[in-house]
Amino acid sequence: MDTSSPTVFVNAELLPMYVGRKVRAVVQVTQSDGEIKTGKSTDERQLIIKGLPQVPPMTHVEVIGIAESEQSIHAETWTNFGNTFDTQSYNQVCQLANGDFKGLFL
């Protein structure tokens, strides 16, 4: 397993700390405009995802890519998590991965 460039678990609140770095986030797609998607992060805030193919609205998607700004990610890879996903648990993982247990995730 390659650990030379780990991806950080983020929600919209944590994204500004990692601009320019590779991140991992789950969003619920709320709007689609070509390759630019608007979605709701697991902390209920809005994120813009660039480079995603067509995804049906209300679908949860895990996106791995580069944090381009404090509110946008350019997707390199993505995984469809479907319409039912436990956003609260994922949000707690984001908090743990950026808090006391950071060493376990990087």
PyRosetta script that sets phi, psi and omega in degrees:
from pyrosetta import init, pose_from_sequence

init()
pose = pose_from_sequence("MDTSSPTVFVNAELLPMYVGRKVRAVVQVTQSDGEIKTGKSTDERQLIIKGLPQVPPMTHVEVIGIAESEQSIHAETWTNFGNTFDTQSYNQVCQLANGDFKGLFL")
pose.set_psi(1, 130.2)
pose.set_omega(1, 179.9)
pose.set_phi(2, -83.7)
pose.set_psi(2, 117.0)
pose.set_omega(2, 179.1)
pose.set_phi(3, -112.3)
pose.set_psi(3, 15.5)
pose.set_omega(3, -176.7)
pose.set_phi(4, -72.8)
pose.set_psi(4, -24.2)
pose.set_omega(4, -179.7)
pose.set_phi(5, -139.0)
pose.set_psi(5, 76.3)
pose.set_omega(5, -176.7)
pose.set_phi(6, -70.2)
pose.set_psi(6, 152.0)
pose.set_omega(6, 174.5)
pose.set_phi(7, -97.6)
pose.set_psi(7, 136.9)
pose.set_omega(7, -176.7)
pose.set_phi(8, -91.5)
pose.set_psi(8, 134.1)
pose.set_omega(8, 174.1)
pose.set_phi(9, -73.4)
pose.set_psi(9, 123.9)
pose.set_omega(9, -179.6)
pose.set_phi(10, -135.7)
pose.set_psi(10, 158.6)
pose.set_omega(10, 165.3)
pose.set_phi(11, -119.6)
pose.set_psi(11, -174.1)
pose.set_omega(11, -177.1)
pose.set_phi(12, -65.5)
pose.set_psi(12, -34.4)
pose.set_omega(12, 179.5)
pose.set_phi(13, -63.9)
pose.set_psi(13, -38.3)
pose.set_omega(13, -175.6)
pose.set_phi(14, -86.1)
pose.set_psi(14, -19.8)
pose.set_omega(14, -175.0)
pose.set_phi(15, -53.2)
pose.set_psi(15, -41.8)
pose.set_omega(15, -178.6)
pose.set_phi(16, -57.6)
pose.set_psi(16, -24.0)
pose.set_omega(16, 179.7)
pose.set_phi(17, -72.3)
pose.set_psi(17, -14.3)
pose.set_omega(17, -171.7)
pose.set_phi(18, -125.1)
pose.set_psi(18, 23.5)
pose.set_omega(18, 178.8)
pose.set_phi(19, -58.0)
pose.set_psi(19, 130.3)
pose.set_omega(19, -178.5)
pose.set_phi(20, 91.3)
pose.set_psi(20, -5.1)
pose.set_omega(20, -178.9)
pose.set_phi(21, -112.7)
pose.set_psi(21, 164.6)
pose.set_omega(21, 177.3)
pose.set_phi(22, -78.2)
pose.set_psi(22, 130.7)
pose.set_omega(22, -177.9)
pose.set_phi(23, -132.3)
pose.set_psi(23, 167.8)
pose.set_omega(23, 178.2)
pose.set_phi(24, -132.6)
pose.set_psi(24, 126.4)
pose.set_omega(24, -179.2)
pose.set_phi(25, -144.3)
pose.set_psi(25, 153.2)
pose.set_omega(25, 172.7)
pose.set_phi(26, -110.3)
pose.set_psi(26, 129.9)
pose.set_omega(26, 176.8)
pose.set_phi(27, -129.7)
pose.set_psi(27, 152.5)
pose.set_omega(27, 171.5)
pose.set_phi(28, -101.0)
pose.set_psi(28, 115.4)
pose.set_omega(28, -176.9)
pose.set_phi(29, -64.1)
pose.set_psi(29, 126.2)
pose.set_omega(29, 179.5)
pose.set_phi(30, -113.5)
pose.set_psi(30, -24.7)
pose.set_omega(30, -178.7)
pose.set_phi(31, -152.4)
pose.set_psi(31, 144.1)
pose.set_omega(31, -179.7)
pose.set_phi(32, -128.0)
pose.set_psi(32, 128.6)
pose.set_omega(32, 176.3)
pose.set_phi(33, -132.8)
pose.set_psi(33, 80.9)
pose.set_omega(33, -176.4)
pose.set_phi(34, 69.2)
pose.set_psi(34, -126.2)
pose.set_omega(34, -179.3)
pose.set_phi(35, -86.0)
pose.set_psi(35, -0.2)
pose.set_omega(35, 178.8)
pose.set_phi(36, -105.7)
pose.set_psi(36, 122.8)
pose.set_omega(36, -180.0)
pose.set_phi(37, -115.5)
pose.set_psi(37, 143.8)
pose.set_omega(37, 171.6)
pose.set_phi(38, -106.1)
pose.set_psi(38, 136.7)
pose.set_omega(38, -178.1)
pose.set_phi(39, -145.3)
pose.set_psi(39, 164.3)
pose.set_omega(39, 178.6)
pose.set_phi(40, -100.7)
pose.set_psi(40, 121.9)
pose.set_omega(40, 178.5)
pose.set_phi(41, -70.6)
pose.set_psi(41, 170.2)
pose.set_omega(41, -179.5)
pose.set_phi(42, -68.5)
pose.set_psi(42, -11.5)
pose.set_omega(42, 175.0)
pose.set_phi(43, -102.3)
pose.set_psi(43, 19.4)
pose.set_omega(43, 174.4)
pose.set_phi(44, 72.4)
pose.set_psi(44, 12.1)
pose.set_omega(44, 178.7)
pose.set_phi(45, -101.7)
pose.set_psi(45, 159.9)
pose.set_omega(45, -176.5)
pose.set_phi(46, -85.2)
pose.set_psi(46, 137.9)
pose.set_omega(46, 172.9)
pose.set_phi(47, -129.8)
pose.set_psi(47, 152.4)
pose.set_omega(47, 174.9)
pose.set_phi(48, -110.0)
pose.set_psi(48, 129.1)
pose.set_omega(48, -179.8)
pose.set_phi(49, -115.9)
pose.set_psi(49, 124.3)
pose.set_omega(49, 179.5)
pose.set_phi(50, -106.6)
pose.set_psi(50, 144.8)
pose.set_omega(50, 175.7)
pose.set_phi(51, 88.4)
pose.set_psi(51, 8.7)
pose.set_omega(51, 177.0)
pose.set_phi(52, -84.6)
pose.set_psi(52, 140.4)
pose.set_omega(52, 173.0)
pose.set_phi(53, -71.1)
pose.set_psi(53, -177.7)
pose.set_omega(53, -180.0)
pose.set_phi(54, -60.7)
pose.set_psi(54, 124.1)
pose.set_omega(54, 178.4)
pose.set_phi(55, -131.0)
pose.set_psi(55, 132.3)
pose.set_omega(55, 179.8)
pose.set_phi(56, -62.1)
pose.set_psi(56, 144.6)
pose.set_omega(56, 176.1)
pose.set_phi(57, -57.8)
pose.set_psi(57, 150.1)
pose.set_omega(57, 179.1)
pose.set_phi(58, 74.7)
pose.set_psi(58, 4.0)
pose.set_omega(58, 176.7)
pose.set_phi(59, -82.7)
pose.set_psi(59, 137.7)
pose.set_omega(59, 174.1)
pose.set_phi(60, -87.6)
pose.set_psi(60, 133.3)
pose.set_omega(60, -178.5)
pose.set_phi(61, -133.9)
pose.set_psi(61, 133.3)
pose.set_omega(61, 170.7)
pose.set_phi(62, -89.6)
pose.set_psi(62, 128.7)
pose.set_omega(62, -178.2)
pose.set_phi(63, -117.0)
pose.set_psi(63, 132.2)
pose.set_omega(63, 172.1)
pose.set_phi(64, -117.5)
pose.set_psi(64, 125.4)
pose.set_omega(64, -178.1)
pose.set_phi(65, -175.8)
pose.set_psi(65, -165.8)
pose.set_omega(65, -177.3)
pose.set_phi(66, -97.2)
pose.set_psi(66, 131.0)
pose.set_omega(66, 175.3)
pose.set_phi(67, -72.4)
pose.set_psi(67, 108.7)
pose.set_omega(67, -177.0)
pose.set_phi(68, -83.3)
pose.set_psi(68, -31.7)
pose.set_omega(68, 179.2)
pose.set_phi(69, -152.1)
pose.set_psi(69, -172.4)
pose.set_omega(69, -179.0)
pose.set_phi(70, -70.1)
pose.set_psi(70, -12.1)
pose.set_omega(70, -179.2)
pose.set_phi(71, -132.1)
pose.set_psi(71, 8.5)
pose.set_omega(71, -177.2)
pose.set_phi(72, -138.9)
pose.set_psi(72, 148.3)
pose.set_omega(72, 178.2)
pose.set_phi(73, -127.9)
pose.set_psi(73, 135.6)
pose.set_omega(73, 172.7)
pose.set_phi(74, -96.3)
pose.set_psi(74, 111.1)
pose.set_omega(74, -173.3)
pose.set_phi(75, -70.5)
pose.set_psi(75, 133.7)
pose.set_omega(75, 171.2)
pose.set_phi(76, -102.3)
pose.set_psi(76, -43.1)
pose.set_omega(76, 175.6)
pose.set_phi(77, -138.4)
pose.set_psi(77, 159.9)
pose.set_omega(77, 179.6)
pose.set_phi(78, -152.0)
pose.set_psi(78, 155.9)
pose.set_omega(78, 178.2)
pose.set_phi(79, -134.1)
pose.set_psi(79, 129.5)
pose.set_omega(79, 178.6)
pose.set_phi(80, -78.7)
pose.set_psi(80, 119.7)
pose.set_omega(80, 178.7)
pose.set_phi(81, -100.4)
pose.set_psi(81, 5.2)
pose.set_omega(81, 175.9)
pose.set_phi(82, 80.9)
pose.set_psi(82, -166.3)
pose.set_omega(82, -175.3)
pose.set_phi(83, -90.8)
pose.set_psi(83, -17.0)
pose.set_omega(83, 179.7)
pose.set_phi(84, -117.8)
pose.set_psi(84, 119.8)
pose.set_omega(84, -177.5)
pose.set_phi(85, -151.9)
pose.set_psi(85, 138.3)
pose.set_omega(85, -178.6)
pose.set_phi(86, -82.5)
pose.set_psi(86, 88.7)
pose.set_omega(86, -176.8)
pose.set_phi(87, -67.9)
pose.set_psi(87, -31.1)
pose.set_omega(87, 179.7)
pose.set_phi(88, -65.0)
pose.set_psi(88, -42.9)
pose.set_omega(88, 179.2)
pose.set_phi(89, -65.5)
pose.set_psi(89, -42.7)
pose.set_omega(89, 178.6)
pose.set_phi(90, -63.1)
pose.set_psi(90, -39.6)
pose.set_omega(90, 178.8)
pose.set_phi(91, -62.4)
pose.set_psi(91, -37.6)
pose.set_omega(91, 176.7)
pose.set_phi(92, -66.2)
pose.set_psi(92, -37.9)
pose.set_omega(92, 176.1)
pose.set_phi(93, -60.6)
pose.set_psi(93, -42.7)
pose.set_omega(93, 178.1)
pose.set_phi(94, -58.7)
pose.set_psi(94, -43.3)
pose.set_omega(94, -179.9)
pose.set_phi(95, -65.4)
pose.set_psi(95, -44.7)
pose.set_omega(95, 178.8)
pose.set_phi(96, -64.7)
pose.set_psi(96, -40.5)
pose.set_omega(96, -177.3)
pose.set_phi(97, -70.1)
pose.set_psi(97, -14.7)
pose.set_omega(97, 179.1)
pose.set_phi(98, -116.9)
pose.set_psi(98, 12.5)
pose.set_omega(98, -178.0)
pose.set_phi(99, -124.6)
pose.set_psi(99, -131.2)
pose.set_omega(99, -174.6)
pose.set_phi(100, -61.5)
pose.set_psi(100, -24.4)
pose.set_omega(100, -175.8)
pose.set_phi(101, -106.9)
pose.set_psi(101, 20.7)
pose.set_omega(101, -176.9)
pose.set_phi(102, -52.9)
pose.set_psi(102, -39.2)
pose.set_omega(102, -178.4)
pose.set_phi(103, -60.7)
pose.set_psi(103, -26.5)
pose.set_omega(103, 178.9)
pose.set_phi(104, -76.3)
pose.set_psi(104, -19.8)
pose.set_omega(104, -174.1)
pose.set_phi(105, -104.1)
pose.set_psi(105, -15.1)
pose.set_omega(105, -178.3)
pose.set_phi(106, -114.8)
pose.dump_pdb("model.pdb")
